[in-house]
């Protein structure tokens, strides 16, 4: 059985929540999709980008699942990212108030015994194995993450670097966007968590692992994660979405 829950909060500082999430589930067929987006742009453009991306992404996923001949999860995710990117890019091109907007995206698709995760930007996916081991599945597409990969910054230095919010890939910013896809095999007892950087900037991975392991269900997991970020000031919007295999 699969549990799925997601929650978002504007945080303690921002006036508008520019995070968005959407979900789809068909327990009878064992099909589940979950997406989290963190928008960027002035005025209302950030929330427009994240909402449009999440909705168009999920709409494409559902159309692929309804097709007579379906592709594998990784192919469906790549196509859905391309479709969502085109939708956001077109809206930014046509609407002057949305010019320059974009969004991160992290999503998961489960189709029976096969599954995959996709990301663009610095929103992340974590997998907690039943034994308690937490792994970050995704790689951030950001300035500081690239510096860490090159050995120019430590992960601890990256957490407080003044350029930590600069992302190097954003959905909708250009006509085409490159995404990373990671096949996964969720097993009974595992928990998959998708989140915006408003959570990971405030909560360390050891704390993520502890809270995810202690939570009795997906809803309590999301709530406890967001509450900890809020307790620490939550200067950004915070979103957590969890899929548990029980």
N, C-alpha and C positions, 0 to 999 in steps of 0.2 A: 504494500500500500504506500501511496505517496501523500505526504502533507505538503501544502504550499501556502505560504503567507508572505505578504509584503507590507511595508509601512514606511511612510516618509514624514519628515518634520521640517518646518522652515528654519529651525535653529533659533539661537538666541540673539542674532544680530541682523540677519537679512530681513527685509520687508516682504520679499516675494520668494516663493519656493520654485526654483527653476529645475528641480529634479522631477522626474516622472517615471512611473513604472506601469507595466501592463502584464497580464497573465492570461493563459489559456490552459484549460485542462479537460481531458476526456478520460476519466479513470477506466472506463470499460475497454477502451483501446490501448490504454497505457501511454497516452500521449500528453505531454506537458511542455509548455513554453513559458518562459519568464524573461522579461527584459527590463533593464534599468538604464536611464539616460540622465545625464547631468548637463544642462544647457549652458551656453555662454552667449553673450551679446547684450547690448544696451537695452534699456526700457523693458518691453515685454518680449523681446526677441529670444532671450534664453529659454523662457518657459514655452514659447511657441516652438522652438527648435526641438526641445526634449519631448514635448507632447506629440508633435507631428512625427518625430522619428519613432517613438515607441509604438504609436498607433499604426503607422504604415508598415513598420517592421513586422508587427504581429499579424496584420492583415495579410501580408505576403506569406507568412508561415502557414496560416490557416488555409490559404488557397493552395499551397503546395501539399498540405496534408489531405486536402479534398481531391487532389488529382488522382486519376485512375492508376497511373504509374508514378510512384514516389521515389525521389532521390534519397540518398543517405543524409543523415542530419548535418554533416559538415557542408555538403553542397547546398542544402536548403538554407543554412545560416548565411553562407556567403552571398547567395542570391538575395536574401532578405535584406542584408546590409546594403547591397548595391541599390536595391529598390528604395529603401528608406533614405539613403544618401541622395538619390535623385529627387525625391520628394522635398527634402529640406533645401537642397540646392536651388531647385526651381522656385520655391516659395521665396527664398532670399533674393533671387534674381528679379522676381516680379514685384515684390513689395519693398519699397524704399525703406520702410521702418524696420525691416528684417535684414537689411543688407549686412553681410558679414557675420551673421549668426551661425552657430554650429552646436554640436553636442557630442559628448562621449556616448558610448553604448557598450553595455556588457549584457550578454544574454545566454540562456541555456535552452537546449531542446532535447527532450527525452522522447524516444520512439521505441517503446518496448524495452528491449535489452540493449539498445544502442543509444548513445547520447553524445553531445558535443557542446562546447562553450565557445563563444566568439567575443572579441572585444576590439574597440577602437577608442583610444584615449587612455585616461588613467582611472576609470572605474574598474573595479576588480571582481574576480571570482575566486572564492576559497572553497576547498573541499576538505571537510573534516571526516576522516575515516572512523569507522566504528571503534577502533582501538584508541582514539584520541589524538591521532597525528594530524596536524593542520598543514595544508599546502596551498600556497597561492598559485593558482593555475595560470593566470594571465600575466603578461608583462606590460608594465605601464609604457605608454607612448608619451613620454614627457622629457623635458630638458634635463631634470635631475636624474631620472632613471637612466638616461643615456650616459650621463656623467658617471653614474655608479657602475654601469656595465663596462665603461672604459677604464675603471680604476681610479678616476679622478676625484671621486667623492665616496665616503662611506655611506652606508644606509642611514646611519644615525645623523650624519651631517645633512643628508638629503631631506630629512624630516623638517629641518628649520631653515633650509636654504631660501633666500629671498626670491628665487625664481622657481620655487617648487610647484607653482600653479600654472606654469607654462606648459601646455601640451603640444606635442609635435604631430599629432594626427587628430582630426575632428571630423565627425560625420556631418556632411552638408557644406563644409568650407570650400571644397573644390568639386569639380565635376565627377572625379573618380576618387575613391578612397581605398586604401589597403587595410584589410582586417587580418587578425590572427585567429585561427581556429584550432581548438584543442579537443580531440576525441577523449571522452572519459567513459568509465564504466562504473556508475554508482551501484553500490551493493547495500544490502540490508544493514541498517545501522549508520549509514553515511548521511552527512548533511552538506548540501551545497549552498553557499551564501554569496549573493551578488550585492554589491554596494557601491555607493558614490564615495568620492574622496572625503566628503564631510564626515564620514565614519572613520576611515583609516587614518586621517590626519590627527584624530583625537584618541583613538583606541589602538593600542599596540597588538601585534599578532598573538602574543602569549595570552593577552586578555580576551581576544576574539575566541581563541581555542577554548579557554576556560568557560566562557559564557555559553558558547555553542554546545559544549559537552554537557553542561549542567542543565540546560533548558529542557523542560519536559516535552515541549512541542514546538512547531515552527513559529506560532504566534508569540509565545513567550520568549523565544530566541530573538526575534526581531525587536520586541519591546525592550528587552534588557540591553541589547546592543545600543539602541537609540538613546535610551535613558542614560547610559554611561557617557555617551558623547555630549548629551545635554548638560549633564553634571559638570562637564569639563569646559563649558562655555559655548560649545557648538557655534563658532563664528560663521559656519557655512551650513547650507541645507544638508540634511542627513537622510539617507535612504538605505534600508536593508531589506533584502528579499531572500527567503529561505525555502529550499526544497529538501525535505527529509524522506528517506526511504525507511519505512518502519515495518 
